[in-house]
Amino acid sequence: MAAHNETGAQGEELAAIFLHNLGYEILDRNWRYRHWELDLIAKDGDVVVVAEVKTRKSLYAGEPEVSVNRQKQRTLIRAANAYVVYHGINMPVRFDIISVVIKGETHTINHIRDAFYPMM
């Protein structure tokens, strides 16, 4: 596995643990439909949370969450819609971004709730 893939997988694992520790129920990881992928899908009370995880080893290129641009948001919204239809879910959906910065043996997590809203 390429180094950047290992970093991403490590960040997703840390994010899943983070959400679990907050009381979220993890429903799915790396759910794929066509060429779309959702990193983490969780349940927070009566809301389905689609969490996009961005992981970096440095802030040289800026904060990880900055890379979730409008195009990426549209892709996540389409994939989330497919997930909801596929699973027959009738609950509100929230889009969060979880940025993970790993420095050696330590890491920091920034959880942005309601990071963006579905646009028409």
C-alpha positions in Angstrom: 0.0 0.0 0.0 1.3 3.5 -0.9 2.4 5.7 2.0 -0.5 8.2 1.3 -3.0 5.4 1.4 -1.6 4.2 4.7 -1.8 7.7 6.1 -5.4 7.9 5.0 -6.4 4.6 6.4 -4.7 5.5 9.7 -6.7 8.8 9.8 -10.0 7.1 9.1 -9.3 4.6 11.9 -8.6 7.5 14.3 -11.7 9.3 13.1 -13.9 6.2 13.6 -12.5 5.8 17.2 -13.1 9.5 17.8 -16.7 9.3 16.7 -17.3 6.1 18.6 -16.0 7.7 21.8 -18.4 10.5 21.3 -21.3 8.0 21.3 -21.8 7.7 17.5 -22.8 4.4 16.1 -20.5 3.6 13.1 -22.8 2.2 10.3 -20.3 1.9 7.5 -16.7 2.6 6.4 -15.5 3.2 2.9 -18.9 2.6 1.4 -18.7 2.6 -2.4 -21.2 3.2 -5.1 -20.1 3.4 -8.7 -16.9 5.6 -8.5 -18.0 7.4 -5.3 -16.9 6.6 -1.8 -18.0 7.7 1.6 -15.3 7.5 4.3 -17.5 7.1 7.4 -21.2 6.9 7.9 -22.4 7.1 11.4 -25.6 7.6 13.4 -25.7 10.5 15.9 -29.0 10.1 17.7 -31.7 10.4 15.0 -29.3 11.8 12.4 -27.2 10.0 9.8 -23.7 11.6 9.6 -21.6 11.4 6.5 -18.1 12.2 7.6 -15.4 13.0 5.1 -12.0 12.3 6.7 -8.9 14.2 5.5 -5.5 13.2 6.9 -2.2 14.9 6.6 1.3 14.5 8.1 2.0 18.2 8.1 0.2 21.5 7.5 2.6 22.5 4.7 -0.3 22.4 2.2 -2.8 24.0 4.7 -5.4 22.5 6.9 -6.7 19.2 5.6 -10.4 20.3 5.6 -9.7 23.0 3.0 -9.5 20.3 0.3 -13.2 19.6 0.6 -14.1 22.0 -2.1 -17.5 22.5 -3.8 -16.9 19.7 -6.3 -16.0 17.3 -3.6 -19.1 18.4 -1.6 -21.3 17.7 -4.7 -19.7 14.2 -5.0 -20.3 13.5 -1.3 -23.9 14.6 -1.6 -24.6 12.3 -4.6 -22.9 9.4 -2.8 -24.9 10.1 0.4 -28.1 10.2 -1.6 -27.3 6.8 -3.1 -26.5 5.4 0.4 -29.8 6.6 1.8 -31.8 5.2 -1.2 -29.9 1.9 -1.2 -30.5 1.4 2.6 -34.0 2.8 2.7 -33.1 5.4 5.3 -35.6 8.0 6.2 -33.6 10.2 8.6 -32.0 13.6 8.3 -28.4 13.5 6.9 -25.6 15.8 8.2 -22.3 16.3 6.5 -19.2 16.6 8.8 -15.5 16.9 8.0 -12.9 15.3 10.3 -9.4 16.5 9.7 -6.6 14.5 11.2 -3.0 15.7 11.5 -0.5 12.9 12.4 2.9 14.0 13.7 5.0 11.0 14.7 3.2 9.2 17.5 0.7 12.0 18.2 -2.3 13.3 16.3 -4.8 16.1 16.4 -8.4 15.8 15.3 -10.7 18.7 14.2 -14.3 17.7 13.9 -16.4 20.2 11.9 -20.1 19.4 12.4 -22.5 20.6 9.7 -19.5 21.5 7.5 -21.7 22.0 4.5 -25.3 21.6 3.4 -26.8 19.8 0.3 -27.4 22.3 -2.5 -30.0 21.9 -5.2 
